[in-house]
Structure formats: C-alpha cells, structure tokens
Amino acid sequence: MANTSITEIVNNTPVIDIHTHLGDRGFRQARNLADIVAYHWIHLEINRAGGQTPFVEVVENPDEYLHSVVPHFKLIRNTANHWCLMQLLKDLYGFDERTLTESNWESLDKKVREDAKNKNRLNEVLTKSKITKLSVPITAGIPDDSGKFIPYEYGEYLFAPTTPLRFMELVSHNSGQIPDSITEVSELIVNRIKFLRKNNNIKILHFWIRESWVYKSCKKNEAEILFHRMLKGINLTLEEDNRLVSFFADTVAEIAAELGITLQVFHGMDFYGSEAPKFVASHSEPEFVRSLPRFASEHKNTSIDLFLATRFSGFESASISRTSSNLSVSGAWWHGFTPTTLGLFFRDRLEMLPHNSWNAFFSDGYIVEWIYGKLLLSKNRLAKTLSDYVEEGFLEIDDIPEIAQNLLHDNPKRIYGL
C-alpha cells in the first residue's frame, strides 16, 4: 500500500453517479466541439469575459458560436470549469494545449465530430470514467436495458401542487379535472408515484423546491382548509403555503418509503429579481436546512439526500446529517462545484460523519463528456482532502481504499437501493 498514492487509489475506485441530466438537451454525447464548450457554466464565464454570444447559436450555428467565443478563452484559464474542460479534452480527444485558440479549435472540432459517429461512445467514456451506474431523467429516455442507467423523475410538481400546471397534467393524467379535496389530491400523488415505479422503474424523485420553503407539520383537516382557499383563488401566506406544501411532502415521503424510492432535495440556488431577466446565483436559507431534520424524523424509513449549491450551508448540513440517520449529503450542486467548496464539504463530512453515510459525487452533467470532466475535479479534491487527513495524522493510508470505495460507490449503491 505504501507504494500506491492516494490519488491512484481514488482514481481507480469505481463510481456511481447519482444525478445527471444525461440526454435532457436531446443528445447524450457531444456532436461537435460547440456542444462541449457551451456547457452552461463555461458559456457564462465566456460571456462575462466579453463573449456575449447567444446560447441559441450553439444549436443553430455551432461554427459561428466557436468563432465568436474562442478568442475569450485565454481570460478564463484560471477558472475551475476551464480546468475540467481542458482535462476532458486531453483525456478524451488527445488535445494537449493550454487553452482553445483561433489556430487550434478547428482540428479539435473535426476530431469531436469524428468520434461522435461512434455509437458506443457513451459506454466507452463511462468505462473510462469507471462509472458503473448513473441516474438519468425518464423524460430523456433510458439509453439501454443494461441496468447501468437508473431512471428518475423531476418530482417538484408532487411536492408543490399549489402552483405548477404540470401537477394537473401529469397527476390527473391530462383529464382536465381539478381535484376538489385533499384526499383526492393525495390519492393522485400516491397513484402517480406508484405508476412511475411500476412502469418506469424509477428509484429517485428529484425536488428543487423554492428556497423559502420550511417544513411545517400539517394535519389533514388544516390542509383541506388551505387547499379549498387556494381553489377559490385566495392567496395563501408564506406560512400557509409552507404548511400545504409540507402536507404533500409528507404524502410523497410515505409512499417513497413503501416503494424504496430516494428523495433528492436541492438547496442553495435561487433566482434574483422580480422581473425578467432574473439572475441565478447561490443562496443560503438557513431555515430550509434546519427544517429538514424534522421532515426526516417524520419519515424515518424514507431515504433523503441533500444536494447543496452553497458552501454556507455545508457545515450545518453535515451536522444535521449526523443526527438524522436517513438524511444524507452528497457532492456539490451548481454554484457549489468549485475546488474550494468541494474541499470544505469533504473535510467537514470526513470530520463529522461515518464514511458509510455520505456520497462524494454526482455530476449534474448533461452530456457524457462533462460527466467525465466533473468527476475528474471531484476525485482530485477527494484525493487532496484524504491526503491532507493522512498527512495530519487523522487517518492511515491503509484506511483510504475502504473509505474511497464507500464514498464513490458503495454508499450510493446502498442509500439508493441499487
């Protein structure tokens, strides 16, 4: 073991990716270089550097898009996303340059287009990544029946049927009939989840709830009153809406426990501004996080996994996970996906949680190339954090293989019932 570095141990550990958006944009692997370069965070960084190129150009005019953005790449060489981009381009396409330039991008684009013709490209990249299983949205379709792909549902409409039309569309099976009692709504939610489990084999429900939500236990008779007020067009107060949403959250959690479905709860990202354009940024809402243990304790048989986009909730989230046996914390989401934030998350979790109780990675990737690139950064930071822990005397190097195996593979396998 002494001759094996911690980086090698982490890099050779198999991985389960518990959250991707693979295929959500209509394709699972890059068709050209623009598909890779236009990953939304790279796109934002290029625009901030002066690019100001409409995202629509990626689809309509990929060559024009690349001509426009490439001159600005020298200004983002310092960002974490640029590092991921250059690493994935090197490993997957043999591109060994410091950054993209007007003189080198066209030959790389040609290489990407050639590789896109390979029908087995998706599985080849996953094999190279050592990813054995990954979640995919049922809206995007399941690539094959190999068992490698774990279907999930965007379930926000189940938690908060007070607002989205999608609730009526999906839960009511497009009948156009509005439920007139809380009992009927609950039955529709339960039947919808049973349908998804039986017909789509989902193992995961995804919930990106408004950041102002705070779990408040709500009795059925109280929910009935609030629901009828809503049907009459009466605006509920924030407190009332929290209670009604919590009632539906309880309904979801109960049936999820019965069917072995894990709830993924996202926190730390919000839209700023009351008028278009709204600006998306990291956001910390302490009461959201502080109410989750109450939710978890009400549903001790329901597996709940918390994803954070803000480091400000990281320490507290690890702390509450320590006291809630069915509430896990995983990886880092959106704005939280930076080397420093990952390092803080991993260090806090190592210091406070048993290493069989949390997950180190999910990619949130839309195409397989970025799943690969984001895994590189996560493994890099995990290896660094574990190395520091060993160097400081808190662990022995012989402990690392078991810990890495748990954090990257065995924990998600068990927590998600795979």
C-alpha positions as CSV (number, residue, x, y, z in Angstrom):
1,M,0.0,0.0,0.0
2,A,2.9,2.4,0.8
3,N,3.9,2.4,-2.9
4,T,0.3,3.4,-4.0
5,S,-0.6,7.0,-3.8
6,I,-3.9,8.2,-2.5
7,T,-4.6,9.8,-5.9
8,E,-4.1,6.4,-7.6
9,I,-6.4,4.8,-5.1
10,V,-9.2,7.3,-5.7
11,N,-8.8,7.3,-9.4
12,N,-9.1,3.5,-9.6
13,T,-12.2,3.4,-7.4
14,P,-15.5,2.6,-9.3
15,V,-18.2,5.3,-9.2
16,I,-22.0,5.6,-9.1
17,D,-23.2,8.9,-10.4
18,I,-26.5,9.5,-8.6
19,H,-27.6,12.6,-10.5
20,T,-27.2,13.5,-14.2
21,H,-29.3,15.2,-16.8
22,L,-27.9,12.9,-19.5
23,G,-29.9,13.4,-22.7
24,D,-32.0,16.3,-21.5
25,R,-30.8,18.5,-24.4
26,G,-31.7,15.9,-27.0
27,F,-28.3,14.2,-27.2
28,R,-26.1,12.2,-24.7
29,Q,-22.7,12.7,-26.2
30,A,-21.1,15.7,-28.0
31,R,-21.9,16.1,-31.7
32,N,-19.3,18.8,-32.1
33,L,-16.9,21.0,-30.1
34,A,-19.6,23.6,-29.5
35,D,-21.7,21.1,-27.5
36,I,-18.8,20.7,-25.1
37,V,-17.7,24.3,-25.0
38,A,-21.2,25.6,-24.4
39,Y,-21.6,23.8,-21.1
40,H,-23.7,26.4,-19.3
41,W,-21.0,27.5,-16.8
42,I,-18.3,27.8,-19.4
43,H,-20.8,29.8,-21.5
44,L,-21.5,32.2,-18.6
45,E,-17.8,32.6,-17.9
46,I,-17.1,33.3,-21.6
47,N,-19.9,35.9,-21.7
48,R,-18.5,37.5,-18.5
49,A,-15.1,37.7,-20.2
50,G,-16.7,39.6,-23.1
51,G,-18.1,37.0,-25.4
52,Q,-21.9,37.9,-25.2
53,T,-22.8,35.2,-27.7
54,P,-26.4,33.9,-27.6
55,F,-26.7,30.3,-26.4
56,V,-29.1,29.6,-29.3
57,E,-26.1,29.8,-31.6
58,V,-24.8,26.6,-30.2
59,V,-27.5,24.6,-31.9
60,E,-28.2,26.8,-35.0
61,N,-24.7,27.8,-35.9
62,P,-22.0,25.9,-33.9
63,D,-19.2,27.1,-36.1
64,E,-20.2,30.7,-35.7
65,Y,-20.5,30.1,-32.0
66,L,-17.0,28.8,-31.7
67,H,-15.6,31.6,-33.9
68,S,-17.2,34.0,-31.5
69,V,-16.2,32.5,-28.1
70,V,-12.8,31.1,-28.7
71,P,-10.9,34.4,-28.5
72,H,-12.1,34.8,-25.0
73,F,-10.8,31.5,-23.6
74,K,-7.5,33.0,-22.6
75,L,-9.4,35.1,-20.0
76,I,-10.9,32.1,-18.2
77,R,-7.8,29.9,-18.0
78,N,-7.9,30.4,-14.2
79,T,-11.4,29.0,-13.6
80,A,-12.3,25.6,-12.3
81,N,-14.6,24.9,-15.2
82,H,-11.8,25.7,-17.7
83,W,-9.6,23.2,-15.9
84,C,-12.3,20.5,-16.2
85,L,-12.8,21.4,-19.9
86,M,-9.1,21.1,-20.7
87,Q,-8.7,17.9,-18.8
88,L,-11.6,16.2,-20.5
89,L,-10.4,17.4,-23.9
90,K,-7.0,16.0,-23.2
91,D,-8.2,12.6,-21.9
92,L,-11.0,12.0,-24.4
93,Y,-9.6,13.7,-27.5
94,G,-5.9,13.9,-27.1
95,F,-6.0,17.7,-27.0
96,D,-2.8,18.8,-25.1
97,E,-3.0,22.6,-25.3
98,R,-3.2,25.2,-22.6
99,T,-6.5,26.5,-23.9
100,L,-8.6,26.9,-27.1
101,T,-7.3,29.4,-29.6
102,E,-8.2,30.5,-33.1
103,S,-5.5,28.3,-34.5
104,N,-6.3,25.0,-32.8
105,W,-10.0,24.7,-32.3
106,E,-11.0,23.6,-35.8
107,S,-8.9,20.5,-35.8
108,L,-10.3,19.6,-32.4
109,D,-13.8,20.2,-33.6
110,K,-13.1,17.8,-36.5
111,K,-11.9,15.1,-34.0
112,V,-15.0,15.5,-31.9
113,R,-17.3,15.2,-34.9
114,E,-15.5,12.0,-36.0
115,D,-15.8,10.5,-32.5
116,A,-19.5,11.4,-32.4
117,K,-20.1,8.8,-35.2
118,N,-19.1,6.1,-32.7
119,K,-22.4,4.5,-31.5
120,N,-20.6,3.0,-28.5
121,R,-19.0,6.3,-27.4
122,L,-21.3,6.8,-24.4
123,N,-20.3,3.5,-22.9
124,E,-16.7,3.9,-23.7
125,V,-16.5,7.2,-21.8
126,L,-18.4,5.7,-18.9
127,T,-16.0,2.8,-18.8
128,K,-13.0,5.1,-18.9
129,S,-14.6,7.0,-16.0
130,K,-15.1,3.8,-14.0
131,I,-18.8,4.8,-13.7
132,T,-20.8,1.6,-13.2
133,K,-24.2,3.2,-12.8
134,L,-25.7,6.6,-13.3
135,S,-29.1,8.2,-12.9
136,V,-30.9,9.6,-16.0
137,P,-34.2,11.5,-16.3
138,I,-37.1,9.5,-17.6
139,T,-38.0,12.5,-19.8
140,A,-34.8,12.0,-21.8
141,G,-35.2,8.2,-22.2
142,I,-33.1,5.3,-21.0
143,P,-30.2,4.5,-23.3
144,D,-30.4,0.7,-22.9
145,D,-31.6,-2.0,-20.6
146,S,-28.2,-2.9,-19.3
147,G,-29.1,-1.9,-15.8
148,K,-26.4,0.8,-15.8
149,F,-28.9,3.6,-16.1
150,I,-31.1,4.5,-13.1
151,P,-34.3,6.4,-14.1
152,Y,-35.6,9.3,-12.0
153,E,-38.5,11.7,-12.2
154,Y,-38.5,15.5,-11.8
155,G,-40.9,15.5,-8.9
156,E,-41.3,19.1,-8.0
157,Y,-45.0,19.1,-9.1
158,L,-45.6,16.4,-6.5
159,F,-44.2,18.4,-3.6
160,A,-45.9,21.7,-4.6
161,P,-49.1,21.1,-6.5
162,T,-50.3,24.5,-5.4
163,T,-48.5,26.2,-8.3
164,P,-47.3,24.1,-11.3
165,L,-49.7,23.2,-14.1
166,R,-47.5,20.1,-14.6
167,F,-49.2,18.7,-11.5
168,M,-52.6,18.7,-13.1
169,E,-51.2,17.5,-16.4
170,L,-49.3,14.5,-15.0
171,V,-51.0,13.6,-11.8
172,S,-54.5,13.9,-13.3
173,H,-53.4,12.1,-16.5
174,N,-54.5,15.0,-18.6
175,S,-58.1,14.5,-17.6
176,G,-58.6,18.2,-17.2
177,Q,-60.4,17.6,-13.9
178,I,-59.2,19.6,-10.9
179,P,-59.3,17.5,-7.7
180,D,-61.8,19.0,-5.2
181,S,-60.5,17.5,-2.0
182,I,-57.2,17.0,-0.2
183,T,-57.9,13.3,-0.1
184,E,-58.3,13.2,-3.9
185,V,-55.0,15.1,-4.4
186,S,-53.2,12.7,-2.0
187,E,-54.6,9.7,-3.9
188,L,-53.5,11.2,-7.2
189,I,-49.9,11.8,-5.9
190,V,-49.7,8.2,-4.5
191,N,-51.1,6.7,-7.7
192,R,-48.7,8.8,-9.8
193,I,-45.6,7.6,-7.9
194,K,-46.8,4.0,-8.0
195,F,-47.3,4.4,-11.7
196,L,-43.7,5.7,-12.1
197,R,-42.3,2.9,-10.0
198,K,-44.2,0.2,-11.8
199,N,-44.0,1.5,-15.4
200,N,-40.7,3.4,-15.4
201,N,-38.9,1.6,-12.6
202,I,-37.8,4.9,-11.0
203,K,-35.7,4.8,-7.9
204,I,-35.3,8.5,-7.4
205,L,-37.5,11.6,-7.2
206,H,-35.9,15.0,-7.8
207,F,-37.1,18.0,-5.8
208,W,-35.9,21.6,-6.4
209,I,-38.3,23.5,-4.1
210,R,-38.4,27.2,-3.6
211,E,-35.6,28.3,-1.2
212,S,-38.1,29.9,1.2
213,W,-39.8,26.5,1.9
214,V,-39.6,25.5,5.6
215,Y,-41.1,22.1,6.6
216,K,-44.1,22.5,8.9
217,S,-46.1,19.5,10.0
218,C,-49.7,19.9,8.8
219,K,-52.7,17.9,9.7
220,K,-55.2,16.7,7.1
221,N,-58.1,19.0,8.2
222,E,-55.8,22.0,8.1
223,A,-54.5,21.1,4.7
224,E,-58.1,20.7,3.5
225,I,-59.0,24.2,4.5
226,L,-55.8,25.7,2.9
227,F,-56.4,23.7,-0.3
228,H,-60.0,25.0,-0.7
229,R,-58.8,28.5,0.0
230,M,-56.4,28.1,-2.9
231,L,-59.1,26.7,-5.2
232,K,-61.1,29.8,-4.5
233,G,-58.2,32.0,-5.7
234,I,-57.3,33.2,-2.2
235,N,-53.6,33.9,-2.0
236,L,-52.0,31.9,0.8
237,T,-49.5,33.5,3.1
238,L,-45.9,32.1,3.0
239,E,-46.6,30.3,6.3
240,E,-49.8,28.7,5.0
241,D,-48.1,27.7,1.7
242,N,-45.3,26.1,3.6
243,R,-47.8,24.0,5.6
244,L,-49.7,22.9,2.5
245,V,-46.5,22.0,0.6
246,S,-45.3,20.1,3.7
247,F,-48.5,18.1,3.8
248,F,-47.9,17.0,0.2
249,A,-44.2,16.4,1.0
250,D,-45.4,14.0,3.8
251,T,-47.6,12.2,1.3
252,V,-44.7,11.8,-1.1
253,A,-42.3,10.6,1.6
254,E,-44.7,8.0,2.9
255,I,-45.2,6.3,-0.4
256,A,-41.5,6.7,-1.3
257,A,-40.6,4.7,1.8
258,E,-43.0,2.0,0.8
259,L,-41.7,1.7,-2.7
260,G,-38.0,2.1,-1.9
261,I,-37.6,5.5,-3.7
262,T,-34.9,8.0,-2.6
263,L,-35.8,11.8,-2.5
264,Q,-33.1,14.1,-3.8
265,V,-33.6,17.6,-2.3
266,F,-31.7,20.5,-3.8
267,H,-30.8,23.7,-1.9
268,G,-28.7,26.8,-2.3
269,M,-29.6,28.2,-5.7
270,D,-32.2,30.9,-6.3
271,F,-33.3,33.4,-8.9
272,Y,-32.8,37.1,-8.0
273,G,-35.0,39.9,-9.2
274,S,-38.8,40.2,-9.7
275,E,-38.7,40.9,-13.4
276,A,-37.0,39.4,-16.4
277,P,-34.2,38.8,-16.8
278,K,-33.8,37.1,-13.5
279,F,-30.3,36.3,-12.3
280,V,-29.4,32.9,-10.9
281,A,-26.9,32.7,-8.0
282,S,-26.1,30.8,-4.9
283,H,-28.3,31.4,-2.0
284,S,-28.4,30.2,1.6
285,E,-31.6,29.9,3.5
286,P,-30.8,28.5,7.0
287,E,-34.4,27.7,8.0
288,F,-34.8,25.5,4.9
289,V,-31.9,23.3,6.0
290,R,-32.8,23.5,9.7
291,S,-36.3,22.1,9.0
292,L,-35.1,19.1,7.1
293,P,-34.3,17.0,10.3
294,R,-37.9,17.5,11.3
295,F,-39.0,16.2,7.9
296,A,-36.6,13.3,8.1
297,S,-37.6,12.4,11.6
298,E,-41.3,12.2,10.5
299,H,-40.3,9.7,7.8
300,K,-37.5,7.6,9.3
301,N,-37.9,4.9,6.6
302,T,-37.6,7.4,3.7
303,S,-34.1,8.0,2.3
304,I,-33.4,11.7,1.7
305,D,-30.3,13.0,0.0
306,L,-29.4,16.7,0.2
307,F,-27.5,18.5,-2.6
308,L,-26.0,21.9,-1.9
309,A,-25.1,24.8,-4.2
310,T,-23.8,27.0,-1.4
311,R,-20.9,26.3,0.9
312,F,-22.6,28.4,3.7
313,S,-24.9,25.5,4.5
314,G,-22.2,22.8,4.3
315,F,-21.1,22.6,7.9
316,E,-24.7,22.7,9.2
317,S,-25.8,20.1,6.7
318,A,-23.1,17.7,7.8
319,S,-24.1,18.4,11.4
320,I,-27.8,17.6,10.9
321,S,-26.9,14.5,8.8
322,R,-25.0,13.3,11.9
323,T,-28.2,13.3,13.9
324,S,-30.6,12.1,11.1
325,S,-29.8,8.6,10.0
326,N,-32.0,8.8,6.9
327,L,-30.7,12.2,5.7
328,S,-27.5,12.1,3.6
329,V,-25.4,14.8,2.0
330,S,-23.9,14.4,-1.4
331,G,-21.3,16.0,-3.7
332,A,-21.9,19.6,-4.7
333,W,-24.5,21.2,-7.0
334,W,-24.2,24.0,-9.4
335,H,-22.5,27.0,-7.8
336,G,-21.0,24.8,-5.2
337,F,-19.0,22.9,-7.7
338,T,-15.6,24.5,-7.2
339,P,-12.4,23.1,-5.8
340,T,-12.5,25.1,-2.6
341,T,-16.2,24.3,-1.9
342,L,-15.7,20.6,-2.6
343,G,-12.7,20.6,-0.3
344,L,-14.7,22.3,2.5
345,F,-17.6,19.9,2.0
346,F,-15.4,16.8,2.0
347,R,-13.4,17.9,5.0
348,D,-16.5,18.8,7.1
349,R,-18.1,15.4,6.2
350,L,-14.9,13.5,7.0
351,E,-14.6,15.1,10.3
352,M,-18.2,14.7,11.4
353,L,-19.8,11.7,9.6
354,P,-19.1,8.0,9.4
355,H,-17.7,7.2,6.0
356,N,-20.6,4.9,5.2
357,S,-23.2,7.7,5.5
358,W,-22.4,10.2,2.7
359,N,-21.7,10.4,-1.0
360,A,-18.7,12.3,-2.6
361,F,-20.0,12.7,-6.1
362,F,-22.8,13.5,-8.5
363,S,-22.1,15.2,-11.9
364,D,-25.3,17.0,-12.8
365,G,-23.9,16.5,-16.3
366,Y,-26.0,16.9,-19.5
367,I,-23.6,15.0,-21.8
368,V,-21.2,12.2,-21.0
369,E,-18.1,14.3,-21.7
370,W,-19.0,16.7,-18.9
371,I,-19.9,13.8,-16.6
372,Y,-16.3,12.7,-17.1
373,G,-14.9,16.2,-16.6
374,K,-16.7,16.9,-13.4
375,L,-15.7,13.5,-12.0
376,L,-12.1,14.5,-12.5
377,L,-12.4,17.5,-10.3
378,S,-14.4,15.6,-7.6
379,K,-11.8,12.9,-7.5
380,N,-9.0,15.4,-7.5
381,R,-10.5,17.2,-4.4
382,L,-11.3,14.0,-2.7
383,A,-7.8,12.7,-3.1
384,K,-6.4,16.0,-1.8
385,T,-8.7,16.1,1.2
386,L,-7.9,12.4,2.1
387,S,-4.1,13.1,1.6
388,D,-4.2,16.1,3.9
389,Y,-6.1,14.0,6.5
390,V,-3.5,11.3,6.4
391,E,-0.6,13.7,6.5
392,E,-2.1,15.4,9.6
393,G,-2.3,12.0,11.3
394,F,-6.1,11.6,11.4
395,L,-6.1,8.6,9.1
396,E,-3.7,5.9,7.9
397,I,-3.1,5.3,4.2
398,D,-4.4,1.7,4.7
399,D,-7.8,3.3,5.6
400,I,-8.1,5.0,2.2
401,P,-9.3,2.2,-0.1
402,E,-12.3,1.3,2.0
403,I,-13.2,5.0,2.5
404,A,-12.9,5.8,-1.2
405,Q,-14.9,2.7,-2.1
406,N,-17.7,3.8,0.2
407,L,-17.8,7.5,-0.8
408,L,-17.8,6.9,-4.5
409,H,-19.6,3.6,-5.0
410,D,-20.9,1.5,-2.0
411,N,-22.8,4.3,-0.2
412,P,-24.8,5.4,-3.2
413,K,-25.5,1.8,-4.0
414,R,-26.9,1.2,-0.6
415,I,-28.6,4.5,0.1
416,Y,-30.4,4.4,-3.3
417,G,-31.2,0.7,-3.1
418,L,-29.3,-0.2,-6.2
